[in-house]
Amino acid sequence: MADGEALFGLYLKAATEEDAEHLLASLVAQHIIPVIKEIVDYKLRFTSGRLPRAADDQQREDVNHDALVRLLTQLRAFRTQPQEQAIRDLRGYAAVITYRACYTYLRRKYPRRHLLKNRLRYILSHQPGFALWAEEGKETIAGYDAWRGLEAPARASEGLAQLVEDAHGRLPAEVLTNDCAERRPADLLAAIFDQVGAPVTLDDLINAVARLWGIKERATESTSETLDYLPDSRPDAGSMAERREFLQALWVEISQLPARQRRALLLNLRDADGSGCIALFPLTGVATMRQIAAALEMPAEELATLWGRLPLDDLELAESLSLTRQQVINLRKAARARLARRLKDSF
């Protein structure tokens, strides 16, 4: 098998497009596809068992295809201006592109996991004593700052899995509580590092924390469904911080909607089960009753009177807005579509 960089050099210098495409096909088959498959299988391993086998295979194939299309686009672009884009490590370059494709897919498909990842990254990057590090094209590693630069040994992944299985026997009870999840997440990270005794990959750490705090993912089929997965008001371990973060972003976007869209949405706001969920805003401290009333452009006293009857049905809502029922539905649909577009890159 030809060296990847050497084959890439021949591709760049090919005399004809036919020769170039032939060399590119060999490059992809021998050096690109194996890297893509290895990384995608690894990055999406936490989804195994959550989906039917056919769906699991299909999602991996989708990400494989996305990564390959991105790489082919770049490699063909390099042939037009090879002097500007020298690649000294083809495998590393392919890995970087593939990781990005995986991150994009996971962020959109698994928003709660993405929220948890952002939260843990912030803690590990800003809290004294913790650290994140990585070489280009390799997995991000997490651990104590004193371990910075070390690789995550295979035993660390096995140790994490064992720790999760016997959490109550090996971890202090207080780090598995809602209070720790909401206010002292660094305590759990420290307990994990103490038990494992070595750096771990960030992905393995995220998967472990999600299981320990009971953070369950509801995978969306498309970004247009973002608002169908509003968190419900029933408490579960570790969910409060993720719920608040999502609701804060949602409230900012709702506040920027046209007034009639705000009313059509908020007064009929429901979660995935069809239950009213406007109460989540004051319950999580994201918005007070007076702030919600202001967004609805009504006196706080009027909102208080309506509160026990929310969500309003479309006929009552249409009457209050002096609109037809279909106009109310259209306003809410437009509001949800806009919010989904604005939120999809963050969640």
C-alpha positions in Angstrom: 0.0 0.0 0.0 1.4 3.4 -1.0 2.2 6.0 1.7 -0.8 8.3 2.1 1.2 11.5 1.8 3.1 10.2 -1.3 -0.1 9.2 -3.0 -1.6 12.6 -2.2 1.4 14.2 -3.8 1.0 12.1 -6.9 -2.7 13.1 -7.0 -1.8 16.8 -6.8 0.6 16.5 -9.7 -1.4 14.2 -12.0 -1.3 15.3 -15.6 -4.9 14.6 -16.4 -8.2 14.8 -14.5 -8.7 11.1 -15.3 -5.4 10.2 -13.6 -6.2 12.5 -10.7 -9.6 10.8 -10.1 -8.0 7.4 -10.2 -5.4 8.4 -7.7 -8.0 10.0 -5.5 -10.1 6.9 -5.5 -7.1 4.9 -4.3 -6.3 7.5 -1.7 -9.8 7.4 -0.4 -10.1 3.6 -0.3 -6.7 3.0 1.3 -6.2 5.9 3.6 -9.4 8.0 4.1 -12.3 5.6 4.5 -10.5 3.5 7.2 -9.8 6.7 9.3 -13.4 7.9 8.9 -14.9 4.5 9.9 -12.6 4.2 12.9 -13.4 7.6 14.3 -17.2 7.5 13.5 -17.5 4.1 15.2 -15.6 5.4 18.2 -17.4 8.8 18.5 -20.9 7.3 18.1 -20.3 4.3 20.3 -22.4 5.8 23.2 -25.5 5.6 20.9 -25.2 1.8 20.4 -28.2 0.1 22.0 -30.3 3.2 22.1 -31.6 2.7 18.6 -32.8 -0.3 16.6 -29.8 -1.9 14.8 -30.9 -0.7 11.3 -31.3 2.9 12.6 -27.9 2.7 14.4 -26.2 1.5 11.2 -27.9 4.2 9.2 -26.8 7.1 11.5 -23.2 5.9 11.3 -23.5 5.6 7.5 -24.9 9.2 7.4 -21.9 10.6 9.4 -19.4 8.5 7.3 -20.9 10.0 4.2 -20.9 13.5 5.5 -17.2 13.3 6.6 -16.3 11.8 3.2 -18.1 14.5 1.2 -16.3 17.2 3.3 -12.9 15.6 2.7 -13.4 15.0 -1.0 -14.4 18.7 -1.4 -11.2 19.8 0.3 -9.0 17.4 -1.5 -10.3 18.4 -4.9 -9.9 22.1 -3.9 -6.3 21.4 -3.0 -5.5 20.2 -6.5 -6.4 23.6 -7.9 -4.1 25.4 -5.5 -1.7 22.8 -4.1 1.0 25.3 -3.1 -1.4 27.0 -0.6 -2.6 23.8 1.2 0.3 21.4 2.0 -0.8 18.4 4.0 2.0 16.8 5.9 -0.2 14.4 7.9 -3.0 13.1 5.8 -4.4 10.8 8.5 -4.4 13.7 11.0 -6.2 16.0 8.5 -8.8 13.3 7.7 -9.3 12.8 11.5 -9.9 16.5 12.1 -12.5 16.7 9.4 -14.2 13.5 10.6 -14.3 14.7 14.2 -16.0 17.9 13.1 -18.6 15.9 11.2 -19.2 13.8 14.3 -19.5 16.9 16.5 -22.0 18.5 14.1 -24.1 15.4 14.0 -24.1 14.7 17.8 -24.8 18.3 18.6 -28.0 18.3 16.5 -29.1 14.8 17.2 -28.3 14.7 21.0 -28.8 18.2 22.4 -28.8 17.2 26.1 -25.4 15.5 25.7 -24.1 18.5 23.9 -25.2 20.8 26.7 -23.5 18.5 29.2 -20.3 18.5 27.1 -20.2 22.3 27.0 -20.7 22.5 30.7 -18.0 20.0 31.5 -15.6 21.6 29.0 -16.1 25.0 30.7 -15.4 23.6 34.2 -12.3 21.6 33.1 -11.0 24.7 31.2 -11.6 27.3 33.9 -11.6 25.6 37.3 -8.1 25.6 38.9 -6.7 22.1 39.2 -8.5 20.7 36.1 -7.3 20.6 32.5 -8.2 19.7 28.9 -5.6 18.9 26.3 -5.2 17.3 22.8 -2.9 16.9 19.9 -4.3 17.8 16.5 -6.4 15.0 15.1 -6.6 13.2 18.4 -9.1 12.8 21.2 -9.5 15.6 23.8 -8.2 14.4 27.2 -9.5 15.5 30.6 -8.0 15.2 34.0 -6.1 17.0 36.7 -3.8 19.8 35.6 -0.8 17.8 37.0 -1.5 15.1 34.3 -1.6 17.6 31.4 0.0 16.1 28.3 -0.4 12.4 29.3 -2.4 10.0 27.2 -5.5 8.3 28.4 -4.6 4.7 29.1 -7.0 1.9 28.0 -7.5 1.0 31.6 -9.0 4.5 32.2 -11.9 3.7 29.9 -12.4 0.4 31.6 -12.1 2.0 35.0 -14.8 4.5 34.1 -17.2 1.8 33.0 -16.7 -0.1 36.2 -17.1 3.0 38.2 -20.5 3.7 36.6 -21.6 0.2 37.2 -20.7 0.4 41.0 -21.2 4.1 41.5 -22.9 3.9 44.9 -20.2 1.6 46.2 -17.2 3.6 44.9 -18.3 7.2 44.9 -19.5 9.5 47.8 -23.3 9.7 47.8 -23.3 13.5 47.7 -21.7 13.7 44.2 -24.7 11.7 42.8 -27.3 14.2 44.0 -29.3 16.9 42.2 -27.6 19.5 44.4 -24.1 18.4 43.1 -25.3 18.3 39.5 -26.7 21.8 39.8 -24.2 23.6 42.1 -21.0 21.5 42.6 -20.3 19.5 39.4 -16.6 19.8 39.9 -16.9 17.6 43.0 -18.0 14.7 40.8 -15.2 15.3 38.4 -12.7 15.2 41.2 -14.2 12.0 42.6 -14.0 10.4 39.2 -10.4 11.3 38.6 -9.5 10.2 42.1 -11.1 6.8 41.5 -9.7 6.2 38.0 -6.3 7.6 38.8 -5.5 8.6 35.3 -6.6 11.0 32.5 -9.7 10.0 30.5 -11.0 11.0 27.1 -13.6 13.8 27.3 -16.2 11.7 25.5 -15.8 8.8 28.0 -16.1 11.3 30.8 -19.3 12.9 29.3 -20.9 9.4 28.9 -20.0 8.5 32.5 -21.4 11.7 34.0 -24.6 11.5 31.9 -25.2 8.0 33.3 -24.3 8.9 36.9 -26.7 11.9 36.9 -29.4 10.2 34.9 -29.3 12.6 32.0 -31.4 10.8 29.4 -31.3 11.9 25.8 -34.3 12.3 23.5 -32.9 12.2 20.0 -34.6 14.5 17.6 -35.1 13.5 14.0 -34.5 17.0 12.7 -33.6 20.4 13.9 -37.1 21.7 13.2 -38.3 19.5 16.1 -36.1 21.3 18.7 -39.1 22.8 20.5 -40.9 19.4 20.6 -38.3 18.4 23.2 -38.8 21.1 25.8 -37.8 19.6 29.1 -40.7 18.7 31.3 -41.2 19.9 34.9 -40.6 16.6 36.6 -37.2 16.6 38.4 -34.6 14.0 37.5 -31.0 13.9 38.7 -28.6 16.2 36.9 -31.2 17.7 34.6 -31.8 21.1 36.2 -28.6 22.8 34.9 -29.2 21.5 31.3 -32.8 22.5 31.5 -32.0 26.0 32.7 -29.3 26.5 30.0 -31.7 25.5 27.3 -34.5 27.6 28.6 -32.3 30.7 29.0 -31.4 30.5 25.3 -35.0 29.8 24.4 -36.2 32.8 26.4 -33.8 35.2 24.7 -35.1 34.1 21.3 -38.7 34.2 22.3 -38.2 37.8 23.6 -37.1 38.8 20.1 -40.2 37.4 18.3 -42.9 39.7 17.0 -45.5 40.4 19.7 -48.3 38.3 18.3 -46.0 35.4 17.7 -44.9 35.6 21.3 -48.5 35.5 22.6 -49.5 32.7 20.2 -46.5 30.6 21.4 -46.3 31.3 25.1 -50.0 31.1 25.9 -50.1 27.6 24.2 -46.6 26.4 25.1 -46.5 22.6 25.6 -43.9 20.0 26.0 -43.5 16.8 24.0 -46.3 15.1 25.9 -48.7 18.0 25.2 -48.6 19.3 28.8 -48.3 23.0 29.5 -44.8 24.0 30.3 -44.7 27.8 30.6 -44.2 27.4 34.3 -40.7 26.1 33.6 -39.5 29.7 33.1 -40.3 30.9 36.7 -39.5 27.5 38.2 -36.0 27.6 36.9 -35.4 31.3 37.5 -35.1 32.1 33.8 -38.0 34.6 33.8 -40.3 35.9 36.5 -44.1 36.1 36.1 -43.8 39.9 35.6 -41.2 39.3 32.8 -43.5 36.8 31.1 -46.4 39.2 31.4 -44.2 42.0 29.8 -43.3 39.6 26.9 -47.1 39.0 26.5 -47.7 42.7 26.7 -50.4 42.3 29.4 -50.6 43.3 33.0 -49.1 40.9 35.5 -52.6 40.6 37.2 -54.2 39.5 34.0 -51.5 36.8 33.5 -52.0 35.6 37.1 -55.7 35.2 36.4 -55.0 33.2 33.2 -52.2 31.1 34.7 -54.3 28.3 36.1 -55.9 27.8 32.7 -52.7 27.7 30.6 -52.1 26.5 27.9 -55.1 28.1 26.2 -56.7 26.3 23.3 -56.5 27.9 19.9 -60.1 29.1 19.9 -59.7 31.0 23.1 -56.3 32.3 22.0 -57.8 33.5 18.7 -60.5 35.4 20.5 -58.1 37.1 22.8 -55.9 38.2 19.8 -58.9 39.1 17.6 -57.7 36.6 15.0 -59.0 33.4 13.4 -58.0 30.0 14.8 -55.9 29.4 11.6 -54.1 32.7 12.0 -53.1 31.7 15.5 -51.8 28.3 14.3 -49.9 30.1 11.5 -48.3 32.6 14.0 -47.2 29.8 16.3 -45.9 27.7 13.4 -43.8 30.7 12.2 -42.5 31.3 15.8 -41.5 27.7 16.2 -39.8 27.6 12.9 -37.8 30.7 13.7 -36.8 29.4 17.1 -35.7 26.1 15.7 -33.5 27.8 13.2 -32.0 30.1 15.8 -31.4 27.4 18.4 -30.2 24.5 16.1 -26.5 25.6 16.1 -26.4 25.7 19.9 -28.5 22.7 20.7 
